[in-house]
């Protein structure tokens, strides 16, 4: 919930993601840096106001050149609540716990890159992420990065192959008798243990093709192994394979994209657009969902003003119009959310 279409295009074309990090140490053989952001916003949802955090984080990244020509790299990141006085502990009533995200290690070289640990899914980073343009509410997906990923996972990505890029993700689910299983089926509160008590694996694959610097297509398939530990789909039915396809056209001034997702009887389409007006972006999202028994359309519209390269303010309106929407009132009906906020990044 932080990208513009232009930024998403750059990410899709890059061989590896990078942050605008602050270098702590750098030499001929490696570097170590820090990155992060503090982002707070005021949300009015169905007439009720809330001052809240929006993805604030503190991260560190390092890399070292190896004698064989490859490069070893690592990353670790913490999500925190900056807007309130709180105690950093699990399940704190004040929301003070720190969440460990994007924490992994790997190697890269002429063959591409391979990493292991806790990170967003291949399906999300290579295909569905391009529609994640809203800072707050409005975006919905069958995979927002946490499906069959974020822990005990391995991912491989090729370098650019004449416009093509391929990715493979493998997720391991431990048995009930493991340290993650707690001896129960399914393991209570654990996303690292399987649903059937046995050791399970999940595989997903993705590919992108950049026609040129402005036009990119993507495809992804996630096994979504129901014996692993995936969440049920938005219709409340058991997990089935996830298919996703995307198209993105983006220049320095304008961007438009489409992401189609399907699992079982559920279909989701996200249409996005953005315009760079010089000092920031105006962006919009239309999200259509059909689960074979009901359907509806959600809308999102936002704009930001970049007061500096690392500081911006923004405002958004998101409207939920169906029972499947994440923008709902206390009665479970679609409603309107208005958000204003600011973000400082480094």
N, C-alpha and C positions, 0 to 999 in steps of 0.2 A: 504494500500500500504506500509506495513512495516513488514510483517510477513515472516518467512521462513516456510517450511513445518514442520520442527521439532517444532518450536514454535506453529504452528497451531495445531499440534497433542497434545501438552501439554494443550493448551486451550480447545480442544475438550474433553479431559479427565477430566479436572478440574471441580469441582462442581460450583465454582464461579471464575471469572477472578480476577487477582490481578496484581498490578503494583509494580515494584521495587522502592517502595516509600521511601522517607526520613521521618523518624518519627519526628514529631514536639512535640507530647505529647503522653505518654503511661502510663497506670496504670493497676491495676488488673481488672478494669471494662470497659476499653475502650481505644481507641487510636485515634489520629488525625495525618494525614501525608500529605506530598506534593509529587507530581510527575510531570514529564513533559519532554519535549525535545525541542531542537532547531535544526532544520534540514534545510539546504540550499543546493541548487544544481545548476549546470549550465546545461541547456538543449539546444541542437541544434536540432531544428525541421525543416526539409526541408530546411536546410542551414541557418536558422535564430537562433541566440543565445539569450538566456534569462536567467538571474540569478533570481531564484525564491525560494519561500518558499515551504516546503513539510511537511505539517501537524504539524508545531510547536505548542506547547500547554503548558499550565500551569494548573495543576489540584490539587484538594484537596479531601481527603477521610477521613471519620470518622466512627467509630463504637462504640456502647455501649451495654454491656451485660444487659439484663433485668432480673427482679426478677423471671419471669416465665420460664426462661431457653432459651428464644429466644434472638436474637441480632438485634438491630436496626442499620441501616447503611445509609450513605448518600455519595454522590459524586457530585462534580461540577467542570467543566472544561471549560477553555477558549482557543480558537484558535486565534493566532495572526500572524502578519507579522513582523518577526524580522530583515529582511535584508535591510530595507529602513527606512528613517525618515518619519514618517507619523502621521496623526491626527486620534485619535480613535473616529470615528463617523460613523454613518450609511451612506452607499453609497458614501464613500469618494473616490475621484478619484485616490488617492494613495494606495487604498486597505488597509487602516489602521484600518478598523472596526474590533472589536473583535466578534467572533462567540461563542455563548454558546453551548457547546456540553456535552453529557454524564453527565447530571445534574438530579439527581433523589434521592429518598429516599425509604427505604423499610425495611422489617424484614426478618430474616432467622432463621431456626431451623431444627428440625427433619423432618418437613414436606417439606422442600426445601426452596425456597426464593420467595418473591413477591416484586415487586418494581413498582413505578409509576413516570412518568416524561418524560425526554428526553434522549433516548438511541437508539442504533442500534436495528434493527428488529431481532426477533427470527430466522427467515429464514436465515439471514446473519450470526449471531453469532454461530449458531449450525450447519449450512450446507455449505452455499456458501463461507464463509470467508476463508476456507482453500485454495482456489485458488488465494487469494489476496496476492501474494508473491512479486510482483514488487513494488519497491519504487516509481517509476513514472508511465510511460505509459505502456500499454500492457494488463492489466487486464480489463475485461468487464464482466458484470453480469446483470441479470434481477432485482437483488436486491443487491445493494452495501451497504445496511444498512439503507438507507433513505426511503425505500418504506413502506408506512403505519406504520411509526414509528417516532422517534425523535420529541416528543412533544405530550402531552395529550394522553399518552399511558400507558398501564399496562402490565406487563409480569410476568408469573409464571414459575419457573423451579424446577423440582424435584432434590433431591440429587441422588447419584448413586444408582440404583436399580439392583444389580447384573449385572452390565455392561450396563443397559439401563438408559437413561436419557430422560425425556420428558419436552417439553416447550410449553407454550401457550401465545400468544400475542394478545392484544385487543387494537385497536386504535379508539378514539372518534373523529368524525368530527362534528363541531358545525354548527348550522343553520346560515342563512344569517342575522338573527336578533340578534345574539349574539355579544359579544365584539370582536370576531375574524372574524365575517362575513362582517362587513363594509356595511351591507345593500344591497349587490350586489350578483348576481349569474352568474358565480362563483365569489367568493370573490377575488378581484384583489390582487395578491401577497401573498395570505394567503394559507399555506398548512394545516391550522388547521380547516378550514371551508369546508363544503361539496360542491360538484359540482352542486347539484340540489336545494340548498337553505334550505334543511331540515336536521334535525339532523340524522346522520348516524353512523354506527359502522362497523368496519372491524375486522375479526378474522383470525389468522394464527396459525398453530400448527407445531411442529417439534419434531423429536425423533432421538437419536443417540444410537448406540450399539457398545460397545467396546468389541471385541472378546478377546483381550488381551491388553498388554501395547503398542502394535505396530500397531494393525489393528482396524480401526473404520469405521463404516458405518453410514450414516445419510439420513433422509428423511424430507421434509418440504412441506407444502401446505399453500398458502396464498390466501384467498378469493379474494383479490384485488378488492374490491367493487367499481365498476365504478361510483356509486353515491356518493362515498366518495370523495377523491381527489388524486388518484394515477396518475402518469404520464402515457401517452400512451406508448405502447411498442416500441422497436427499429424500427419496421416497420411503425410507425406512425399511427397504428390502435388503436381503443379504448381498454381500459384495460380489461383483462380477467384473470381468476385465474392463479397463478404461481405455478408450481410444480418443486421441486428440489430434487436431489439425489446425494449422495457423497460416495466415498470410499477413505480411506487414510491409507497408510502403511508408518510408520516412525520409524526409529531407531536413535541412536545417530550419525550415520555416513551417513545415506541415507534416502531419503523420496520420495514417489511417490503418486500422488493423481489424482482423476478424479471427476469432478463435472458436472452433466447434469442438464439443466434447460429448461423448456418449458412453453410457454403461447400462446394460440391460435395456429397460424401457424408458430410461431417462435421457433426454437430450438437452444440451445447454449451448447457447450461442451468445458470445460477447462481441459486440461491435464497438470499436473505440475510435476516437479522433482527437487530434490536438493541433493547436496553432500557436506558434511562437510569435508574440507581438513585440519582441525586442527586450523588454524588461522582465519577461516571464512567459508563462504558458496559460492558455485557456484549453480545457480538455473536457471530454464528455464520454459517457459510457451508456450503452443500451444493452441490457441483459435479458434474454428470453429463455425461459425454462419450461419444459414439458415432460411430465413423468407418466404419461399415458392416461392419467385420470384427471389431472388438472394442469393448467398452464397459466402463464402470466409474464409480464414484462416489468423489470425494474429500470430506473433511470438514475444517472448520476451526472452532475455538472459541477465543474470547479475551475478556479483560476488561482494562480500564485503570482507574487511580486518578489523578485529576487533583489534584495537590497544590497547583497554582496555575493561573491561566488559561493560562499558557504553559509549564507543566512537568507531565509525567505519567510514570508507570511503567506497564508492561503485562506480561501473560503470555499466551501462546498455545500451543495444541496443534493440529497439522495432521497429517492422516492421508491418505496416498496409497494407493489401492486398485486402480489399473489401470496397464497398460503405457504409457498416454498421460500419466500423472501427471508433474508436475514434482517431486513428493516421492518420490524413489527412492533405493534403496541402490546400492552399487557394482555390483550385478548387474543393475541396471535394473528392479528390482521395487519395488512400493509399500512405503513404510516410514513411520515416525512422526517428526515433528520437534517439539521443545519449545523455546519461545523465551521469554526474559525480557529486558526492555529498558527504556530511559528515553529521553525526548526533551525537549529544551529548544528552544522556538521564540521568534522575535521578528519 
